[in-house]
Amino acid sequence: MENLKLAIQKKGRLTEKSLQLLKNCGLEIESYSERLMITVRNFPLDILFLRDDDIPEYVQDGVADIGIIGKNVVVEKSANVSIIKNLGFSKCELLIGIPENKDLNDLAELEGSTIATSYPKILSEFLSENKIKAKIVEISGSVEITTSLGVADYICDIVSTGNTLRMNHLKKSFSVFKSEAVLIASERIDADQNKTSILADLLKRISSALNARYSKYIMMNVKKDGLAKVLQIIPSLKSPTVLSLASEDLVAVHAVIPSDTFWKISDDLKEAGASGILLLPIENMIL
């Protein structure tokens, strides 16, 4: 039986996070170095390492069955593929960037301007939706320097932290498109029952790994007279587990909570009588 083929970025911001996700799914992946393809040791999956701009077309044409790529690239390339899973990492925005000595208070102020971008399709659709006419200059790279060179009035580019904008004396303005890593699939995969089955298994593992990534396992000792209050504080995904302890005035409380809530509730838990609080990572979680 033929392995499922997954395309990921050969080198860039998506590479390590994509590989780490697969490892969190229990897949044993060898060091790929400069190789273009490797086979996972313990799962029927071949990994192809490609330029990110090429991934949508490779998946569309069935060279790869699935791929991990930024949603912005999928939309810009207009590839005939399906987005089957949002992966929640490598989040960024396509933004209008303007010179730091200027201000844009309304989208209408873009009318008649020149905007440089590597995403002409997404920008064109955005301008059309907002009934704005502007000249789009397509740039393959180094979009940030176009304003200082007089090539464009503004830019439209992918922004994560904004550091690159600041280095080029630019600042953020209007948001055009929100992006994150997504899993895409070829429409041809439905015709192969074996690959469909492998993909279903992989999706189950990915969901489990993502659920675990955004959750933590919390354990604590709680005085019995404060138990009711502690249970009200904990934003547990399921009903917390309460266990008896050797000390008659204490119980142990175990629960799974969203990762980002711990520091918001830790002081409240201690005030309610919780002690010995432990926060542990979760490798996988099936809901």
N, C-alpha and C positions, 0 to 999 in steps of 0.2 A: 504494500500500500504506500502511496506517495505521501510524503510529509506535507504539512501545512507550511506555507512560505510567508514569513513576516518581514516587511521592509522597515528599517529604521534609519535615522540619520547617521551617516558615517562619522561625522565629526561636528560637534556643535552643542548648543545648550540643551538639546533634547536627548543626546546620546546616552549620557550616564544615567539620567533619570529613567529613561526607557529600559535600560539594562537592569537597573535596580528594581524596577517594578517586576520584571520577569523573574529576577532572583527571589523576590518576595513571594512570588507564586510557586516557589519550590523548584524552579527550573535550574539545572546545573549547566552553567555557561562558561566555556573556556575563554581564555584571553584571545581576542581576535586580532590584535595588532593591526597589520595592514591588509588582512584578508578581506575579501569581498563577501564571503559567505561562511557561516559555521553551522553545525548541526548540534542542537541541544542533546545532551547525553541521555536524559531520562524522560524525554517527551518528544512526540513526533512533530518537531518543529525545526525548520531551517530559517536562519536569520540572515537577511541580505542587508548589507551596509551600502547605502546610496546617498547621493546629494538630496537634500530635503526637497528641492524644487522638482526632482524627478519622481519622487515617491507616488504622488497621485496618479500620474500617467502609467507607471509600472503596475499599480494596483488596478487601474481602469482596464489595462490591456491583459490582465491575468498573469503577468510575469510573476507578480507577488499576489498572494490571495488577500492579505491584509497588510496594513501599515500603521505606524504611529507617526503622526505629523501634526503640526500646528493647524488649528482650524482656519487661520488666516490664509495659509497656503492652499488648502482644499478649495476654499471659496474663490480665491484669486485665479486658480488654475481652471476652474469650472469643470473639474474632472467628473466623469460619470461613475461615481463611487457612493457608497452609503456610509454615513457616520453612525457607527453602532455603539460607541461608548465614549462619553466624556471622561477624561482621565484625571482632571483636577490639578495637574501640575503644569509648570511653564506658563502660568497665566500672564497675560500682557494685554496691552491695548494699542490699537492703531489710532494715533492722535494727530491733530493739527498742531504743529510746532511753529511758534512765532518768535521773531527777534525779541530779546529781553527788554528792549526799550520801547516796545509797542504793546498795545492792548487790543483784544478783540472782545467786544461786549455782546455781540449778536452775530449769529451765523450769516445774516444778510451782508455783513461787512466783507465776506469772502467774494462777493460779486465782483467780477471783472479782474480778479487777482490771478497770479500765476502760482501754481502749487507743484512742487517737485515730490515725486513718490516712486517707490518700487511696487506699489499696489494700485495701478491705474484702474483696474476693474472695480475694486471695492470703493475707491474714492469716487469714481464716476457715478456709481449707483447711489452713494451717499449724497453727492451734490444734486443728482437728479431728484431724489426723494425730497430734498429740501428746496427744490426749485431755484437752484443757484447755478449761474453760468460762470465758470472759471476755466482758465487754461491749465491743462495737466501736462507736466513735463515728466516723462518716464525716465527714471534713473536706476541703473542696476545696482549701485552701491554708493556709499558715502553721501547719502542724501543730505546729511546735516550741514555740509559745507556749501550747499547751493545758494543759501541766502546771502552769505558773506561774499560769494563770487558774483552776485547779481543775477544768477540764473533764474531765481524764483523769489517771490515775495514771502512765501511760507513753505513749509514742508508737511508731508503726511507720512509718518513712519511708525514702526513698532517701538513701543516704549515700555520698559519694565520698571527701572528705578528712576529714570530721568537724568542719570549722570552724564550720558553722552550729549544730551541736549544742553546741559549746563556748560560742558566743556566747549561747546560751539556757540555759546552766548544766546541760547534759545530757551524758551520756556513752554510748558504745556498749555494747550488751549482746549478746543472742543474734542470730545471723544467720537471717533468714527466707527470703531469696530472692536469688540472684546473677543479675545482669543485664549485658547488653552490647548494642551495636547489632546488629541482625539484618536480613537482607533477607527480606521476606515476599512471597508471590505469591498472586494470586487463583486459585481452582480453575478459573475459566472460561478461563484462558489456554491450557489444554491443547487447547481446541477451535479455536484459531487457529494454524495451522501457521507463518504468517509471524512472529507475535509469539514463538512458541516458539523459532524460529530466532534471532531477534534476542536473546532472553534468553540462549540458550546462548552466543552470542558475548560478551555482556556479562559473563556469569559467568566465562568464560575470562579476560577482561581483569581482572576483580576478583581472581580467584585469583592471577594474575600479579603484580598490584600489592601484594597482601597478602604474598605470598611475599617480594617484594623489601623490603617495609617491615621485616620482621623478620630481614633478612640484610644482611651487609656483604661487600664484596670486599676481601680483604687481599692485599697484595703485600710481599715482603721479599727481601733478599739473605741467603743462608745459606752458611756455610762447609761444604764438602763433608763434612768429618769430623763435623759436627753435624747433617747432614740427617736421618738416621734418627730422632734424638731430636725434632727439630722436627716431623716428620711425625706422631709419636706425640702431640704436644701439640695440634696443630690439630684442632678438632672439625669437620672439613669436611663439607659436605652431600654432596659427591662426592669422588672421589680428587683431591688437589691436583695442579696442573700444575707440573712442574719443568723449567726451561729453562736451557740453558747460557749462560754469560756470557763476555765477553772475558777476564776474569781466570780462570785455570784452577782456582784454589782456591775459587771461588764459583759458586753456582747461584742462579737466581731461582725463588722459590716463590710461586704464585698460588693462592688458594682462596676459596671462599664459606663464611662462618661465620655462626652465629647472632649477631645484634647484641649481645646482652647478655653474650657471653662474652669479648669482646676484652680488657677491663681485667683479667679474671681470669687471662688467659694471657700478657699482654704481657711481664711480668718473666721468666716461664719461657722465652719465646721468645728474649729477649736473652741470658739465661744459656746457652742452647743454641747461641748463635752467630749469631742473626739480627740484621740491621742494616738501616737504611733502611726501616723498616716503615711502610707506607702503608695507611690504612683508607679505603675509598671507598664512597659510597652506591650503591645499585643502583636504577635506575628501575623496571624490570620484570624478572621472572624466571619462566620457564616450566620446570617440573620434568618 
